[in-house]
Amino acid sequence: MRLSFFFVPMLLQYSIANLATTTLNNLTDQSALLAFKAHVGDYRSVLANNWSISHPICSWVGISCDSRHQRVKALNLSGMGLGGTIPPHLGNLSFLMSLDVTLNNFYGHLPNELGKLGRLKFISFSFNKLSGSIPTWIGVLSKLQIMSLRNNNITGPIPNSLFNLSKLEMLQASFNVIDGNIPSGIGNLSNLFDLDLRHNNLQDQIPTEIGNLQNLESLALGTNNLSGLIPPAIFNISTIRVLNLHSNQFSGRLPSTIGHSLPNIEYLTLAINNLIGTIPDSLTNASKLIGLDLGSNSFSGHIPNTFGNLRHLNVLSIRTNNLTTESSSADQWSFLSSLTNCRKLSYLVLDSNPLGGILPPLIGNFSASLQSFYAYECKLGGSIPKEIGNLRGLILLTLDFNDLNGTIPTSVGTLQQLQGLSLEDNNLEGSIPYDLCHLELMYGIRLNGNKLSGHIPPCLASLTSLRELRLGSNKLTSSIPSSLWSLEYILEINLSSNSLNDSLPSNVQKLKVLRVLDLSRNQLSGNIPSTIGALVDLETLSLASNQFQGPIPESVGSLISLESLDLSGNNFSGKIPKSLEALSHLKQFNVSQNMLEGEIPVKGSFKN
């Protein structure tokens, strides 16, 4: 019992001493946070309204404490509108395990004092304006698992000390200005499952040691200056789900076994490189593929007829290559038959390949999931099959720069989801179908550079979502429908190089956000209405090669956004208005072949 009486005071002394230590350390954290508050720009007064000594720091906004010591273990200030440089006082938060200042306006270098935070497991400075290089002290944070530096202005090379972080699982430093090469030490980060260095200035080859990262699930090195062969070891990391190497200078061929060695690949993006050879048939064995982009390379040979095996495929882009179809086949686009088995396919991009042949009727067999179909500049001949009207989910149809003939099928009018129709520079004939007026969601119609004839359908004015109308370089006749001038939110109208007549009406002023108006090379006449001066967003105005007459209205000087003005080849008379000197953005000006007289303006843009 005597021992018990002796032991109780000892416990009491220990508890008091421990409480004092905890209070002292808690005050250390409080002091560090108050110094942080005083140093940074608190533009929304988030800290000013929450961080107060009248409340325990563990109740402050963005603060989490451990239950035992009541020390700050997590600081989450993401998206709070803070700014200035990151103060060194944070280095005194010795229990800190998580630091998140994402989505603020911090700038300058990361302070060296952060290297004292040996307990850190998570650190994120993403979406700020930080500069300087990745600090070498980062390698001291031996417990670090996740580091994100995305979307800053970080420069310089990747420090070798970074590869001491054996527990690192995620490294994100995309959208910076990091340069130099990827050091071979990258292979030391054996626990890494996410490596994102996109949109930097990294150079030279990818080190073969990257193949040591056998837990890697996402590798994103797109939009750099990397070159040479893609290390074969990358294609043997069976855990990879996302591989993004687009927009570099990689060369060579893809391994023939790629579809077998990457069984878990879901997104493969190799676009905009210098890759050659054929598309490996084994690729269609990568059954988990959702997105495949091989565009803008130099792949040749045939498009595999087995893409239909990729039942989860949502995006397929093989644009801008040298791919062909089987010329001996009666149906040169037979690969489409296989692709119709991809019932989730929504984005199909085939443009800028010398495919040739004729678009087959089986195009209508794609499911309603297909939203975008790009097949421009593919040397397509024949007519547009009426079965295209079966693609009820289609949002964008692009068949420009081919040799298509025949008429625009009226079945296009059944595509109720269509927002963009682009058939430029073909040999299409006949009239513009009135069925297009049923497409209430239509944003842009591009039919220029064909042989279309007849009238412009007045009902196009019912398409209140229309922002772009290009009907130039056709054989259209009659007058411009007066209803067109009621499209008050349209941005571009190009009716040039047709045989349109009549005059420009005064209600042209209703096109209040119009940026481009090109009516050149027609048979339009009459005066330019003074109301044209209301088009203050107009950047391009071309009325060249018509039969307009009378004076150039003074109100043209009110077109404050105008960059190009072409009134040549008409019958304008009188003087060039001095008001045009107010057009400070004007770069191109042509009033030749008229009957104008007097002086040319000398002020404003006319100085140049």
C-alpha positions as CSV (number, residue, x, y, z in Angstrom):
1,M,0.0,0.0,0.0
2,R,2.9,2.4,0.8
3,L,4.2,1.7,-2.7
4,S,0.8,2.6,-4.1
5,F,0.7,5.9,-2.2
6,F,4.2,6.7,-3.5
7,F,3.3,5.7,-7.1
8,V,0.2,8.0,-7.4
9,P,2.1,11.3,-7.0
10,M,4.6,10.0,-9.5
11,L,1.8,9.4,-12.1
12,L,0.3,12.8,-11.3
13,Q,3.7,14.5,-11.8
14,Y,4.1,12.7,-15.2
15,S,0.6,13.7,-16.3
16,I,1.2,17.3,-15.4
17,A,4.5,17.3,-17.2
18,N,3.0,15.6,-20.3
19,L,0.1,18.1,-20.3
20,A,2.6,21.0,-20.1
21,T,4.6,19.6,-23.0
22,T,1.4,19.1,-25.1
23,T,0.3,22.6,-24.4
24,L,3.8,24.0,-25.2
25,N,3.9,22.1,-28.5
26,N,0.3,23.1,-29.3
27,L,1.4,26.7,-28.8
28,T,4.2,26.1,-31.2
29,D,1.8,25.0,-33.9
30,Q,-0.5,28.0,-33.0
31,S,2.4,30.4,-33.4
32,A,3.4,28.9,-36.8
33,L,-0.1,29.1,-38.1
34,L,-0.6,32.7,-36.9
35,A,2.7,33.6,-38.6
36,F,1.4,31.9,-41.8
37,K,-1.8,33.9,-41.5
38,A,0.0,37.2,-41.1
39,H,2.3,36.5,-44.1
40,V,-0.1,35.4,-46.8
41,G,-2.7,37.3,-48.8
42,D,-6.2,36.3,-47.5
43,Y,-8.3,37.8,-50.2
44,R,-11.6,36.2,-49.1
45,S,-10.9,36.7,-45.4
46,V,-11.2,33.0,-44.8
47,L,-8.4,32.8,-42.3
48,A,-9.3,36.3,-40.8
49,N,-12.8,35.0,-40.0
50,N,-11.8,31.6,-38.6
51,W,-8.2,31.5,-37.2
52,S,-8.6,33.2,-33.8
53,I,-6.8,32.5,-30.5
54,S,-10.2,32.6,-28.8
55,H,-10.8,29.1,-30.2
56,P,-8.6,26.0,-30.1
57,I,-6.5,25.6,-33.2
58,C,-7.9,22.2,-33.8
59,S,-11.3,23.8,-34.5
60,W,-9.8,26.2,-37.1
61,V,-10.9,25.9,-40.7
62,G,-8.6,23.6,-42.7
63,I,-6.9,22.2,-39.6
64,S,-7.0,18.5,-38.4
65,C,-5.2,17.4,-35.2
66,D,-4.2,14.0,-33.9
67,S,-6.3,12.9,-30.9
68,R,-3.4,12.0,-28.6
69,H,-1.2,15.1,-28.7
70,Q,-3.6,17.7,-30.2
71,R,-0.9,18.6,-32.7
72,V,-1.7,19.7,-36.2
73,K,-1.4,16.7,-38.5
74,A,-3.2,18.0,-41.6
75,L,-3.4,21.4,-43.2
76,N,-6.0,21.7,-46.0
77,L,-6.2,25.2,-47.5
78,S,-7.2,24.2,-51.0
79,G,-9.3,26.6,-53.0
80,M,-9.4,29.4,-50.3
81,G,-8.1,32.2,-52.5
82,L,-4.8,32.6,-50.6
83,G,-1.8,34.3,-52.2
84,G,1.7,35.5,-51.8
85,T,4.7,33.4,-51.1
86,I,4.6,30.3,-49.0
87,P,6.0,31.3,-45.6
88,P,8.8,29.3,-43.9
89,H,6.8,29.1,-40.7
90,L,5.0,25.9,-42.0
91,G,8.3,24.1,-41.3
92,N,7.5,24.3,-37.5
93,L,4.4,22.1,-37.8
94,S,6.5,19.1,-36.9
95,F,3.6,16.6,-36.7
96,L,2.3,17.5,-40.1
97,M,1.5,14.5,-42.3
98,S,-0.7,16.2,-45.0
99,L,-0.2,19.6,-46.6
100,D,-2.7,20.8,-49.3
101,V,-2.7,24.3,-50.7
102,T,-4.1,23.4,-54.1
103,L,-6.0,26.0,-56.2
104,N,-4.6,29.2,-54.7
105,N,-2.4,32.0,-55.9
106,F,0.9,31.3,-54.3
107,Y,4.0,32.2,-56.2
108,G,7.8,32.1,-55.7
109,H,9.9,29.2,-54.5
110,L,9.1,26.5,-52.0
111,P,10.9,27.4,-48.8
112,N,13.7,25.2,-47.5
113,E,12.1,24.9,-44.1
114,L,9.5,22.5,-45.5
115,G,12.3,19.9,-45.6
116,K,12.0,19.7,-41.8
117,L,8.5,18.1,-42.1
118,G,9.8,14.5,-41.8
119,R,6.3,13.0,-41.2
120,L,4.8,14.3,-44.4
121,K,3.0,11.6,-46.5
122,F,0.9,13.9,-48.7
123,I,1.8,17.2,-50.3
124,S,0.0,19.2,-53.0
125,F,0.9,22.6,-54.4
126,S,-1.1,22.1,-57.6
127,F,-2.8,25.0,-59.5
128,N,-0.8,27.8,-58.1
129,K,1.9,30.1,-59.7
130,L,5.0,28.6,-58.0
131,S,8.3,29.0,-59.8
132,G,11.9,27.8,-59.3
133,S,13.0,24.2,-59.5
134,I,11.9,21.1,-57.6
135,P,13.9,21.5,-54.4
136,T,16.6,19.0,-53.6
137,W,15.4,18.8,-50.0
138,I,12.3,16.9,-51.2
139,G,14.4,13.8,-51.0
140,V,14.6,14.1,-47.2
141,L,10.9,13.5,-46.8
142,S,11.3,9.7,-46.6
143,K,7.7,9.0,-45.7
144,L,6.2,10.9,-48.7
145,Q,3.7,8.9,-50.7
146,I,1.9,11.5,-52.8
147,M,3.3,14.6,-54.3
148,S,1.4,16.9,-56.7
149,L,2.9,20.0,-58.3
150,R,0.6,20.3,-61.3
151,N,-0.1,23.5,-63.1
152,N,2.6,25.9,-61.8
153,N,5.6,27.5,-63.4
154,I,8.2,25.2,-62.0
155,T,11.4,25.1,-64.0
156,G,14.7,23.2,-64.0
157,P,15.6,19.5,-64.1
158,I,14.2,16.7,-62.0
159,P,16.6,16.4,-58.9
160,N,18.2,13.0,-58.3
161,S,17.3,13.3,-54.6
162,L,13.7,12.7,-55.6
163,F,14.5,9.1,-56.2
164,N,15.3,8.5,-52.5
165,L,11.6,8.5,-51.9
166,S,11.2,4.8,-51.9
167,K,7.6,5.0,-50.6
168,L,6.4,7.4,-53.3
169,E,3.2,6.2,-55.0
170,M,2.1,9.2,-56.9
171,L,4.2,11.9,-58.6
172,Q,2.2,14.6,-60.5
173,A,4.1,17.5,-62.0
174,S,2.3,18.1,-65.3
175,F,1.8,21.6,-66.9
176,N,5.1,23.1,-65.7
177,V,8.3,24.1,-67.5
178,I,10.5,21.2,-66.2
179,D,13.4,20.5,-68.5
180,G,16.4,18.2,-68.9
181,N,15.9,14.4,-69.2
182,I,14.2,11.8,-67.1
183,P,17.0,10.5,-64.9
184,S,17.6,6.7,-64.8
185,G,17.0,6.9,-61.0
186,I,13.3,6.9,-61.8
187,G,13.5,3.1,-61.7
188,N,14.1,3.3,-57.9
189,L,10.5,4.4,-57.3
190,S,9.3,0.8,-57.2
191,N,6.0,1.7,-55.4
192,L,5.0,4.3,-58.0
193,F,1.6,3.7,-59.5
194,D,0.9,7.2,-61.0
195,L,3.6,9.2,-62.9
196,D,2.4,12.3,-64.6
197,L,4.9,14.6,-66.2
198,R,2.8,15.9,-69.2
199,H,3.2,19.3,-70.7
200,N,6.8,20.1,-69.8
201,N,10.0,20.5,-71.7
202,L,11.6,17.1,-71.0
203,Q,14.1,15.9,-73.6
204,D,16.1,12.9,-74.8
205,Q,15.0,9.3,-74.5
206,I,13.0,7.6,-71.8
207,P,15.4,5.6,-69.7
208,T,15.0,1.8,-69.9
209,E,14.9,1.7,-66.1
210,I,11.3,2.9,-66.2
211,G,10.5,-0.7,-66.8
212,N,11.4,-1.4,-63.2
213,L,8.1,0.3,-62.2
214,Q,6.1,-2.9,-62.2
215,N,3.3,-1.4,-60.1
216,L,2.7,1.5,-62.5
217,E,-0.9,2.0,-63.5
218,S,-0.7,5.4,-65.2
219,L,2.2,6.8,-67.1
220,A,1.7,10.2,-68.7
221,L,4.6,11.9,-70.5
222,G,2.6,13.6,-73.3
223,T,3.5,17.0,-74.7
224,N,7.2,17.1,-74.1
225,N,10.3,16.9,-76.4
226,L,11.1,13.3,-75.7
227,S,12.6,11.3,-78.6
228,G,14.1,8.0,-79.7
229,L,12.4,4.7,-79.4
230,I,9.8,4.0,-76.8
231,P,11.6,1.5,-74.4
232,P,10.2,-2.0,-75.0
233,A,10.1,-2.4,-71.2
234,I,7.2,0.0,-71.0
235,F,5.1,-2.4,-73.0
236,N,5.8,-5.2,-70.5
237,I,4.4,-3.4,-67.5
238,S,1.3,-5.5,-67.3
239,T,-0.4,-3.3,-64.6
240,I,-0.6,-0.2,-66.9
241,R,-4.1,1.1,-67.5
242,V,-3.2,4.5,-68.9
243,L,-0.3,5.2,-71.2
244,N,0.0,8.7,-72.6
245,L,3.0,9.5,-74.8
246,H,1.4,11.9,-77.3
247,S,3.0,15.0,-78.7
248,N,6.6,14.0,-78.6
249,Q,9.1,12.9,-81.2
250,F,9.1,9.1,-80.6
251,S,10.1,7.0,-83.6
252,G,10.1,3.3,-84.4
253,R,7.4,0.6,-84.5
254,L,5.0,-0.7,-82.0
255,P,5.8,-4.2,-80.8
256,S,3.7,-6.9,-82.5
257,T,2.7,-8.3,-79.0
258,I,1.4,-5.1,-77.6
259,G,-2.1,-6.3,-77.1
260,H,-0.9,-9.3,-75.1
261,S,1.7,-7.6,-72.9
262,L,-0.7,-4.8,-71.8
263,P,-3.7,-6.8,-70.8
264,N,-5.1,-4.1,-68.5
265,I,-4.6,-1.1,-70.8
266,E,-7.7,1.1,-71.0
267,Y,-6.3,4.3,-72.5
268,L,-3.5,4.3,-75.0
269,T,-2.5,7.7,-76.5
270,L,0.5,7.8,-78.9
271,A,-0.7,10.6,-81.2
272,I,1.5,13.2,-82.7
273,N,4.8,11.3,-82.9
274,N,6.9,9.8,-85.7
275,L,5.8,6.2,-85.3
276,I,5.9,4.0,-88.4
277,G,4.9,0.5,-89.5
278,T,1.5,-1.2,-89.3
279,I,-1.0,-1.1,-86.5
280,P,-0.3,-4.5,-84.7
281,D,-3.2,-6.9,-85.0
282,S,-2.6,-8.0,-81.4
283,L,-3.8,-4.6,-80.3
284,T,-7.4,-5.8,-80.7
285,N,-6.7,-8.4,-78.0
286,A,-6.4,-5.6,-75.4
287,S,-10.0,-6.2,-74.5
288,K,-10.2,-3.5,-71.8
289,L,-9.4,-0.6,-74.2
290,I,-11.7,2.4,-73.8
291,G,-9.7,5.0,-75.7
292,L,-7.2,4.5,-78.5
293,D,-5.4,7.4,-80.2
294,L,-2.8,6.7,-82.8
295,G,-3.4,9.8,-84.8
296,S,-0.8,12.1,-86.5
297,N,2.0,9.5,-87.0
298,S,3.2,7.6,-90.1
299,F,1.4,4.3,-89.7
300,S,0.8,2.5,-92.9
301,G,-0.9,-0.6,-94.1
302,H,-4.5,-1.6,-93.6
303,I,-6.9,-0.7,-90.7
304,P,-7.3,-3.9,-88.8
305,N,-10.7,-5.7,-89.4
306,T,-10.7,-6.9,-85.8
307,F,-11.3,-3.7,-83.9
308,G,-14.8,-5.0,-83.2
309,N,-13.2,-7.2,-80.5
310,L,-12.8,-4.1,-78.4
311,R,-16.3,-4.1,-76.9
312,H,-15.5,-1.3,-74.4
313,L,-14.1,1.0,-77.0
314,N,-15.4,4.6,-76.7
315,V,-12.8,6.6,-78.6
316,L,-10.9,5.6,-81.7
317,S,-8.6,8.1,-83.5
318,I,-6.3,7.0,-86.3
319,R,-6.3,10.4,-88.1
320,T,-3.4,11.8,-90.2
321,N,-1.5,8.6,-91.1
322,N,-0.9,6.7,-94.3
323,L,-3.5,4.0,-93.7
324,T,-5.3,2.4,-96.6
325,T,-8.1,-0.1,-97.3
326,E,-7.9,-3.3,-99.1
327,S,-8.1,-2.3,-102.7
328,S,-9.0,-5.8,-103.9
329,S,-12.0,-5.9,-101.6
330,A,-15.4,-5.2,-103.1
331,D,-16.2,-3.3,-99.9
332,Q,-13.1,-1.2,-99.2
333,W,-14.4,0.0,-95.9
334,S,-15.1,-3.4,-94.5
335,F,-13.3,-2.5,-91.3
336,L,-16.4,-0.5,-90.4
337,S,-18.4,-3.7,-90.3
338,S,-16.2,-4.9,-87.4
339,L,-16.4,-1.5,-85.6
340,T,-20.2,-1.7,-85.5
341,N,-19.7,-4.3,-82.8
342,C,-18.3,-1.6,-80.6
343,R,-21.6,-0.6,-79.1
344,K,-20.1,2.0,-76.8
345,L,-18.1,3.8,-79.6
346,S,-18.9,7.5,-79.5
347,Y,-15.9,9.1,-81.2
348,L,-14.6,7.8,-84.5
349,V,-11.8,9.8,-86.2
350,L,-10.5,8.5,-89.6
351,D,-9.6,11.7,-91.4
352,S,-6.5,12.5,-93.4
353,N,-5.8,9.0,-94.5
354,P,-5.7,7.9,-98.2
355,L,-8.5,5.4,-97.7
356,G,-10.3,5.9,-101.0
357,G,-13.4,3.9,-101.8
358,I,-17.0,4.6,-101.0
359,L,-18.7,5.1,-97.7
360,P,-20.8,2.0,-97.4
361,P,-24.5,1.9,-96.3
362,L,-23.4,-0.1,-93.2
363,I,-22.4,3.2,-91.7
364,G,-26.0,3.2,-90.5
365,N,-25.4,0.1,-88.4
366,F,-23.5,1.9,-85.7
367,S,-25.3,2.2,-82.4
368,A,-26.9,5.4,-81.1
369,S,-23.8,5.9,-79.0
370,L,-21.8,7.3,-82.0
371,Q,-21.6,11.0,-81.5
372,S,-18.8,12.2,-83.7
373,F,-17.7,10.8,-87.1
374,Y,-14.7,12.4,-88.8
375,A,-13.8,11.2,-92.3
376,Y,-12.5,14.3,-94.1
377,E,-9.7,14.2,-96.6
378,C,-10.0,10.4,-97.1
379,K,-10.3,10.4,-100.9
380,L,-13.9,9.2,-100.5
381,G,-16.0,9.0,-103.6
382,G,-19.6,8.1,-104.4
383,S,-22.5,9.6,-102.6
384,I,-23.4,10.0,-98.9
385,P,-25.6,6.9,-98.1
386,K,-29.1,7.7,-96.9
387,E,-28.5,5.2,-94.1
388,I,-26.5,7.9,-92.3
389,G,-29.8,9.0,-91.0
390,N,-29.9,6.0,-88.7
391,L,-27.2,7.5,-86.5
392,R,-29.7,9.1,-84.1
393,G,-27.0,10.0,-81.5
394,L,-24.8,11.8,-84.0
395,I,-23.6,15.3,-82.9
396,L,-20.9,16.0,-85.4
397,L,-20.5,14.8,-89.0
398,T,-17.4,15.8,-90.9
399,L,-16.8,14.7,-94.5
400,D,-14.9,17.7,-95.9
401,F,-12.3,17.6,-98.7
402,N,-13.4,14.4,-100.4
403,D,-14.8,13.6,-103.9
404,L,-18.3,13.0,-102.7
405,N,-21.0,13.6,-105.4
406,G,-24.8,13.3,-105.6
407,T,-27.1,15.1,-103.3
408,I,-27.2,15.7,-99.6
409,P,-29.6,13.0,-98.4
410,T,-32.8,14.3,-96.8
411,S,-32.3,11.6,-94.1
412,V,-29.8,14.0,-92.5
413,G,-32.8,15.9,-91.2
414,T,-33.7,13.0,-88.9
415,L,-30.4,13.5,-86.9
416,Q,-32.1,15.4,-84.1
417,Q,-28.9,15.6,-82.0
418,L,-26.8,17.0,-84.8
419,Q,-24.9,20.2,-84.0
420,G,-22.3,20.3,-86.7
421,L,-22.6,19.4,-90.4
422,S,-19.4,19.9,-92.4
423,L,-19.4,18.8,-96.1
424,E,-17.0,21.4,-97.5
425,D,-15.1,21.0,-100.7
426,N,-16.8,18.1,-102.4
427,N,-18.8,17.8,-105.6
428,L,-22.3,17.7,-104.0
429,E,-25.1,18.8,-106.3
430,G,-28.8,19.6,-106.0
431,S,-30.5,21.9,-103.5
432,I,-29.9,22.4,-99.8
433,P,-32.5,20.2,-98.2
434,Y,-35.2,21.9,-96.3
435,D,-34.9,19.0,-93.9
436,L,-31.9,20.7,-92.3
437,C,-34.4,23.1,-90.8
438,H,-35.6,20.3,-88.5
439,L,-32.2,20.2,-86.7
440,E,-33.0,22.5,-83.8
441,L,-29.7,22.0,-82.0
442,M,-27.6,22.9,-85.1
443,Y,-24.6,25.1,-84.3
444,G,-22.6,25.1,-87.6
445,I,-23.4,24.3,-91.2
446,R,-20.5,24.2,-93.6
447,L,-21.5,23.4,-97.2
448,N,-19.1,25.7,-99.1
449,G,-17.0,24.6,-102.1
450,N,-19.6,22.3,-103.7
451,K,-22.0,22.6,-106.7
452,L,-25.2,23.2,-104.8
453,S,-27.9,25.2,-106.6
454,G,-31.3,26.7,-106.1
455,H,-32.4,28.9,-103.2
456,I,-31.2,29.3,-99.6
457,P,-33.9,27.8,-97.5
458,P,-35.6,30.6,-95.6
459,C,-36.5,28.2,-92.8
460,L,-32.8,28.1,-91.7
461,A,-33.7,31.2,-89.7
462,S,-35.6,28.8,-87.4
463,L,-32.3,27.4,-86.2
464,T,-31.9,29.7,-83.3
465,S,-28.8,27.8,-82.1
466,L,-27.0,28.4,-85.4
467,R,-23.7,30.3,-85.0
468,E,-22.0,29.5,-88.3
469,L,-23.4,29.3,-91.8
470,R,-21.0,28.7,-94.7
471,L,-22.6,28.3,-98.1
472,G,-19.9,30.0,-100.2
473,S,-18.5,28.8,-103.6
474,N,-21.6,27.1,-104.8
475,K,-24.2,27.9,-107.5
476,L,-26.9,29.4,-105.3
477,T,-29.3,31.9,-106.9
478,S,-32.1,34.3,-106.1
479,S,-32.0,36.7,-103.1
480,I,-30.8,36.2,-99.6
481,P,-33.8,35.3,-97.5
482,S,-34.8,38.2,-95.4
483,S,-35.4,35.8,-92.5
484,L,-31.6,35.2,-92.2
485,W,-31.1,38.6,-90.8
486,S,-33.1,37.6,-87.8
487,L,-30.4,35.2,-86.6
488,E,-29.4,37.6,-83.9
489,Y,-26.8,35.3,-82.3
490,I,-25.0,34.1,-85.4
491,L,-21.2,34.6,-85.5
492,E,-20.4,33.9,-89.1
493,I,-22.2,34.2,-92.4
494,N,-20.3,33.3,-95.6
495,L,-22.4,33.3,-98.8
496,S,-19.5,34.4,-101.1
497,S,-19.0,33.2,-104.7
498,N,-22.6,32.4,-105.6
499,S,-25.1,34.2,-107.9
500,L,-27.1,35.9,-105.2
501,N,-28.9,39.2,-106.0
502,D,-30.9,41.8,-104.2
503,S,-29.6,44.4,-101.7
504,L,-28.4,44.4,-98.1
505,P,-31.4,45.3,-95.9
506,S,-31.3,47.8,-93.0
507,N,-32.2,45.1,-90.5
508,V,-28.7,43.7,-90.8
509,Q,-28.2,45.4,-87.5
510,K,-30.1,42.6,-85.8
511,L,-26.9,40.4,-86.2
512,K,-25.6,42.0,-83.0
513,V,-22.8,39.5,-82.3
514,L,-21.7,38.8,-85.9
515,R,-17.9,38.5,-86.4
516,V,-17.6,37.5,-90.0
517,L,-19.8,38.7,-92.9
518,D,-18.6,37.6,-96.4
519,L,-21.0,38.3,-99.3
520,S,-18.3,38.8,-101.9
521,R,-18.4,37.8,-105.5
522,N,-22.2,37.8,-106.0
523,Q,-24.6,40.1,-107.8
524,L,-25.7,42.2,-104.8
525,S,-26.6,45.9,-105.4
526,G,-27.9,49.0,-103.7
527,N,-26.4,51.0,-100.9
528,I,-24.8,49.8,-97.7
529,P,-27.3,50.7,-95.0
530,S,-26.0,53.0,-92.3
531,T,-27.4,50.5,-89.7
532,I,-24.4,48.3,-90.4
533,G,-22.5,50.4,-87.9
534,A,-24.4,48.6,-85.1
535,L,-22.3,45.4,-85.7
536,V,-19.6,46.4,-83.2
537,D,-18.2,42.8,-82.9
538,L,-17.7,42.5,-86.6
539,E,-14.1,41.5,-87.4
540,T,-14.3,40.7,-91.1
541,L,-16.5,42.5,-93.7
542,S,-16.2,41.6,-97.3
543,L,-18.6,42.9,-100.0
544,A,-16.1,42.7,-102.8
545,S,-17.0,42.0,-106.4
546,N,-20.6,43.0,-106.3
547,Q,-22.6,45.9,-107.7
548,F,-23.0,48.0,-104.6
549,Q,-23.1,51.8,-105.1
550,G,-23.4,55.1,-103.3
551,P,-21.1,56.3,-100.6
552,I,-19.4,54.3,-98.0
553,P,-21.4,55.2,-94.9
554,E,-19.7,57.1,-92.1
555,S,-21.2,54.5,-89.7
556,V,-18.6,51.9,-90.9
557,G,-16.2,53.8,-88.6
558,S,-18.3,52.5,-85.7
559,L,-17.2,48.9,-86.4
560,I,-14.6,49.1,-83.6
561,S,-13.6,45.4,-83.8
562,L,-13.0,45.4,-87.6
563,E,-9.7,43.8,-88.7
564,S,-10.4,43.3,-92.4
565,L,-12.6,45.5,-94.7
566,D,-12.8,44.6,-98.4
567,L,-15.2,46.7,-100.6
568,S,-13.2,46.4,-103.8
569,G,-14.8,45.8,-107.2
570,N,-18.0,47.7,-106.7
571,N,-19.5,51.1,-107.8
572,F,-18.9,53.0,-104.6
573,S,-18.5,56.8,-105.0
574,G,-17.6,59.8,-102.9
575,K,-14.8,60.0,-100.4
576,I,-13.4,57.4,-98.0
577,P,-14.9,58.4,-94.7
578,K,-12.5,59.9,-92.1
579,S,-14.4,58.0,-89.5
580,L,-12.5,54.9,-90.6
581,E,-9.4,56.3,-88.8
582,A,-11.1,55.1,-85.5
583,L,-10.7,51.5,-86.6
584,S,-7.7,50.8,-84.5
585,H,-7.6,47.0,-85.2
586,L,-7.8,47.3,-89.0
587,K,-5.1,45.3,-90.7
588,Q,-6.5,44.8,-94.2
589,F,-8.2,47.4,-96.2
590,N,-9.2,47.3,-99.9
591,V,-11.5,49.7,-101.7
592,S,-9.8,49.4,-105.2
593,Q,-11.9,49.3,-108.4
594,N,-14.5,51.7,-107.3
595,M,-15.3,55.4,-108.2
596,L,-14.0,56.9,-105.0
597,E,-12.3,60.3,-104.9
598,G,-10.5,62.5,-102.4
599,E,-7.8,61.8,-99.9
600,I,-7.0,58.5,-98.2
601,P,-7.2,58.7,-94.4
602,V,-3.8,59.1,-92.7
603,K,-4.5,58.6,-89.0
604,G,-5.1,55.5,-86.9
605,S,-4.3,52.2,-88.7
606,F,-3.8,54.1,-91.9
607,K,-0.4,55.3,-90.6
608,N,0.8,51.8,-91.5
